[in-house]
Amino acid sequence: MRSLVRGLWLLGMMLMGQGALAQAQLEPAASRIRDRGEALEVTLQLSAPVPWRIFTLDAPMRVVFDFGQASLPTAADRRLRQSDRVTALQMGPVQPGWSRLVLELNVPMALESAGMTTASGKGRLVARFAPTSAAAFARGTGAGPDPDWARRRPSQSLGAPEKGGPLRILLDPGHGGIDPGAERDGVVESHLMLIFAQEVRAELVKAGYQVRLTRQDDSFVPLETRVAMAHDLGADLFISLHADALAEGRAWGTTVHTLSRSATDEASRKLAERHDRADLLSGVDLSDSDDVVADVLMDLARMETQPRSEALADAIVAQLRQAGLPLNTRPRRAAGYSVLKAPDIPSVLVETGFLSSPRDRRNLVNPVFRARLAQSLAGAVQAWQSQDAALAGLRRR
């Protein structure tokens, strides 16, 4: 399987030497993902031939298609998936110049054949998968000659921190690229949170802080990479911004979350699972990653960091309440969010509101409301910094 994947990658890259560098578009009406007897057949038509590759990942079982110089929509056409073997589908940009399609499988399937044909200037990729055993599927997984996208990150280093210098804050606009997050009535979480993060940054810079964002555009950044970026930056604080949507219930108002091994409630547990699962379904291979939560040294580091994270979350809730901004009836929550697992950096996740709530949605698309919310977050950081400095001597003892 590995040799077949490598051969397909090289075959796809040959197209680059033929000048096929136009930004191709997927043509959903001429594309299908369907069962053919015991086989799975994937037919994808693009407006131009482009470089491509196919590989598989396990836990959960996934098939990943990468396309260079191609644009795939984040919202898939419902007609595209017509297979009982494919339980979920995600597509969209994954790195500058590259898009990704990820299929989650409920049975192990092995790549049998694949090829792209060209006609009338279009590119048509047909891939066929045959049943295999779970053990054989696991042995054949991996991205082959992967450029290591999942761990690449832009250099954000600001040099060694100066003693007594301004706080360094990493703002994390949730989701992005192939993972758009929640969507309601044309409002997309990844787009909205990028706008809001830029507004929060402006307020924090005005207050004298050094601020960076985990992403500057609609690009995909894996959760573990966001945490690593905080270390690259030498960040003093990490704040992740989200706006979730619930399939059921009528939750509304801002909630602030911290890291915990056990969730404070079922809704927080499901939210943490959704964030992690979205990352996996975007085609991230975590098979070689360390289990940082189980590391004893990191647990020791959190003994000091966790109370500081809790204090920051409390300061945000207090500031929003003082400003008269809408808070959830249970504004302080906790669960095992992967994006909050930096052991030495106080980290919080702010659910600014619920896109499933018409009231929250109206508020979050309103620039005046977002300005008040951004100002309150900056005020909360200032209040937290003062309190944290007062307690620093006690922590050192």
C-alpha positions, 0 to 999 in steps of 0.5 A: 500500500505504501509503495502504491501511495508513493507511486500515485503521489509521483504520478500526480506531481508529474502534472506540475511539469506539464504546466497544469497550475490553474486554480481548478474547481471541483464540479460536484454535478460530475463527481460521485462517491458511491458503492460498486458492489463490494467496492467503493468508487470515488469519481472527482471531476475538476475544471483542470488537471492538477497534482494529487495524492491519496493516502489512508489514516486510522483511528478513525479509518479515513481516506485522504485526497490532496489536490494542488492548485485546486479549490474545494468548497467547505460545504459539500454537495449532498449529491456527492456522497452516495455510499453506505461505507462513507459515514462522514465527509470533509473538504476544503483548503488545508494549506496555501495552494492545496485542498483536501477531501477526507472520507471517514469509513465504517469498514476498512477499504484498501486502494486498488487503483487510481488515475486522473484522465484529461479531456477538454481541459478538465481533470477526472480522478477515479479511485477504486477501493476494495475490502480489506482487513482491519489489520491490513488497513492499519499496516497500510496507513500513512501519508508517504512522502508527506511534506509534514503539513500537520506540524508546519507552522509560521515562525512567530518568534519575537526573540527572548522575552525581556524582563518586565516586558509586555505580555505576549498573547497568542489569540486562536481563531477557532477552526479554519480551512477544511474545518469551518466549524459551526455554520448557521444561516450563512454565518461560518464560525471560522470566518467570524472568529478570524474577524473577531480575533483581529478586533480583539488583537487591536484592543490588546495592542492598544493596551500595550500587549504583544499579540499574534494570531494562530492563523491570518486567513482561512487556513487549517491549523491542527490543534497540536500545532496551535499549542506548539505555536504558543511555545514558539512565540514564548506566549504568556497567555493563550486564548482560543475563540469560538462560536459553537452551534448546538443541534438541540437545546436553547443555550445562549450567551458567552461561556469560558472554558478551561482544561480538565480531565473530567468535563464539568457537564455533558455539553462541555464534554461533547464540545471538546469531543467535537473540536478534537474530532473535527481535527482528526477528520481533517486528515491529521495523522497523530499516530506518532504524537506523544500523549502529553496529558499522561506525562508526569512532568507536564502534570507538575507544570500544570499545578502552577499554570492551572490556577492561573488559567482558572483566574483568567477565566474568572476575570473574563466572566467578571468583566463581561458581567460588569459590561452587561454582556450576555452570559450563559447561565453557567458561564464557567465550564471545563473539559479536556480541550486539546487546544488548552493543553500547553502545560506552562501557559495559562490557556482559556477557550472563550465560546463567544456565543452560540450560532444556533441561538438567533440572539447570539447570532445577531449579536456576533455579526454586529460590529458594535457588539463585537467591539464591546466584547473585544474591549471587555476581553482586553479589560479582563486580561489587564485585571488578570495581569494585576492579580497575577503579579500580586500572587507571583511572589506567593507562587515562587515561595 
